[in-house]
Amino acid sequence: MKRDKREKNQTVQTERYFPDKKTGLTLEQAKSRQEQGLRNVNTSVRSKSYLKIVVGNITNFCNIVTLSLIILLIAIGAWDYAVSSFILFINIGIGIFQEVKAKRVVERLTLVTSNFYDVLRDGEYVTTGSGDILLDDLFILRAGGQIPVDGVVCDGHLEVDESILTGESCSVKKTVNATVLAGSYVKAGQALVRADKIGAECYINGAAEILKDVSKPQSKIFNALDKIIKLISIGLIPLAILLFISNFYNGPLNRALIMASSSVLGMIPVGMFLLTSMAFAASVIKLSKKQTLLKDLYAVEMLAATDVLLFDKTGTITDGNLEVVDIKVFSDMTDGKDALTDFSAENILTTLIISGGGNNATARAIKSRFKNGRILPHGKVIPFDSDKKFSAAKIENGYTYILGAPDFLTDRADVTAFAYENSKKCRRTVLLGRVVDESESFSGKNVIPIMALSIEDELRGEIAETFAWFEDNGVDIKVISGDDPHTVAEIVKKAGLKGAEKGVNCNGMDDCALEKSLNDNVVFGRTSPEQKAHIVNTLKKQGRVVCMVGDGVNDIQALKQADCSISFATASDAARNISRIVLMDSEFKNIPAIVGEGRRAIGNIQKVSSLFIMKNLFVMFMTLLFAILTFVDHGIVYPFDSKKMIMMEVFVLGIPAYVIALERVKGKVTSSVYESVLKYGVPSALSLIVGVSAVLITSAVRGDDAQYASSIAAITFAMTSFICLFLSASPLGKLSFVSVAAMIILSVVAVYVDKTFLQGTFLNIDFPKTADFALIVLCSCLTAASNLLFRKLFVTLTIKNKNGKKKPGGY
């Protein structure tokens, strides 16, 4: 805060410049600004600092409690009982390493997608990044661009989307001397703007409520895990106190502290949060190799459950390289002043494109076709707008000319026929006409057609295979475009999308009719930006998980409303900045890999989380049971001290869990974390209780001593946990299967080595008698059978509870 105030005071005391529109800041003025540090430094850093990464990986609830108990055990001279928690430090190290690596990947890719602007200095335009714009610089804003600073329009006109600041989706017109605000987007027009406020002084950086709205979305899986941890912690403290009291009542203080500490360490899901962060970070790093930028670690989360994918057409399904391939003239332009050479269609088209600030694919295609056209003197200009589907300008000859979608401008049969024939060839049509009435509400009765241009756009080469992948993986696809529905339908049919013949013309359609048409149709043409956003919100209300893919300024509202948003490096600044995922090489074929990676991350995190919860519930039950039994019989001792938990912590959860978290997963994730825990975690915990209790009861009946009884109980606990791991995480991939098998063998070797050569320093487990191997195997079989029984019971109860109904996007 102090730094912001100092910068503000410095700016106030700085001499202000109002440079000439033809020269901009002089080189001396620019140098002076740079020396004073008056450039547009970005004060809202998206990625975490290294310090925050380190602190975040150390200071969560589980880690703080575990570290405190380690210190306590060392302080009372029981350091060997703290060895089981060494896995904590490995988890922290892995978490920090992965997150730092992901941070560097994100920052490197973000640099490539930074916004650049043409800045006027000393009479020449130079291209510079938004962070290098100086106070009082003159720079160009164009349609599709994001406004980098608070500025004042010096020349030209704009239509600006300020919804990120005001919440209002209606565009705002900006003419000379109007103020534009950083963070908003240019929907139409072009203007020369002077940087009036930069960096921390910009309105968006001073508005706390706005910053709340534009902060990254909350992670659903982290929130769910956090709630589960809080529930566990509610029972953790009273159980630990009860166990401490019961052991202190029957023995020395040190023993009571060791037992209570062992119980708490067993109840804490150490590494669950870190493993989740690591899985997300691994996804970021993996996808970066496919030239995919994820704006944060959790951008893949919603992709796991995506079941509806919405596409714009131009630049997404097609490659965006448009070409004028056919021209039809409807008027010989011999009416009045139109006969003059200066007012040829070529010059009029050039004037409309340039004066309206057109920089989209259509405008570039027309400029390329009419290279010799020149700008005519003109008056009032109406920039192209996605809602109106036209641009217009009043030329010096006294006429107003208009360029836009034929079905929005005229109902003449010959124009309609030309557009329809081209739509069957997957081409779109734009019409140049002259306006009879000077009002902005042009209709088919007051626009005289002059020339129609047929524009062709090629499909992306990989689009058919991509569509097929999504259909095979249970993801619905819908195409929402501002183009003519016939043209869009023909292109989509060419791409092989099923149901492409089901197209809807959304022009003039009310919200109610649009909602009714959603489920039965695939193609939606002539959609306005507001209708695109409404489609997204309607699908979300139906319980669908929606991903929007777009590249234009008319896609911004839909991209903002979608659960997940994807854009391209070649997209407009607006679309690229608002999207959570950016395809750096603009390769459409990478989208299935992104969705697949999201499924892998979330599906495996749910599996592994269930294993942690399994252990926690088991230990909580045993803690309560033995705390009560110790009061009844002073000779009964809690069998699972922290030494005997090492096999579970290291060989079951320590290594296999990390391998499983990186395995591939097929199919979308349809269950929530809570459902996954109930389906796998709770049945596994109950089956562990059954299997281990059978061993403990048998040992008690035989009158085994406490050390031997706790040893075979610990071995049974580890072996039955492996069984639960197999059942919960199946089907296991090759690497996971090998890692689990290796851990089973390694755990046996560890018990032998510790007992034979280290006198039980680390595990303190006696080798079972030959006859008891059969007992352990029998109890393991009992665990497996009860696990399957409890899980079947859960599924039955769930189906009855839901009455056979389930939301499509259950995640």
Salt bridges, closest charged atoms under 4 A:
GLU7 OE2 - ARG3 NH2 2.97
ASP80 OD2 - LYS643 NZ 2.61
GLU99 OE2 - LYS48 NZ 3.08
GLU107 OE2 - LYS103 NZ 2.56
ASP118 OD2 - ARG142 NH2 3.17
ASP132 OD1 - ARG39 NH1 3.55
ASP136 OD1 - ARG16 NH2 3.01
ASP136 OD2 - ARG33 NH2 2.57
ASP136 OD1 - ARG194 NH1 3.24
ASP137 OD2 - ARG121 NH2 2.64
GLU162 OE2 - LYS174 NZ 3.16
ASP196 OD1 - ARG16 NH2 3.11
ASP196 OD1 - ARG194 NH1 3.45
GLU209 OE2 - LYS212 NZ 3.33
ASP226 OD2 - LYS230 NZ 3.26
ASP296 OD2 - ARG580 NH2 2.47
ASP307 OD2 - ARG544 NE 3.32
ASP312 OD1 - LYS532 NZ 3.42
ASP335 OD2 - ARG434 NH2 3.07
ASP338 OD2 - ARG434 NH1 2.73
ASP342 OD1 - ARG374 NH2 2.80
ASP387 OD2 - LYS187 NZ 4.00
ASP407 OD1 - ARG526 NH2 2.72
ASP414 OD2 - ARG412 NH2 2.65
GLU421 OE2 - LYS424 NZ 3.41
GLU440 OE2 - LYS380 NZ 3.26
GLU456 OE2 - ARG427 NE 3.41
ASP476 OD2 - ARG544 NH2 2.60
ASP483 OD2 - LYS313 NZ 2.97
ASP483 OD1 - ARG428 NE 3.11
GLU490 OE2 - LYS493 NZ 3.49
GLU515 OE2 - HIS534 NE2 2.84
ASP555 OD1 - LYS532 NZ 2.66
ASP573 OD1 - ARG576 NH2 2.97
GLU597 OE1 - LYS286 NZ 3.57
GLU597 OE2 - ARG600 NE 2.69
ASP641 OD2 - LYS644 NZ 3.64
GLU649 OE2 - LYS615 NZ 2.86
GLU675 OE1 - LYS802 NZ 3.28
ASP704 OD2 - ARG702 NH2 2.77
ASP766 OD1 - LYS755 NZ 2.60
ASP772 OD1 - ARG702 NH1 2.68
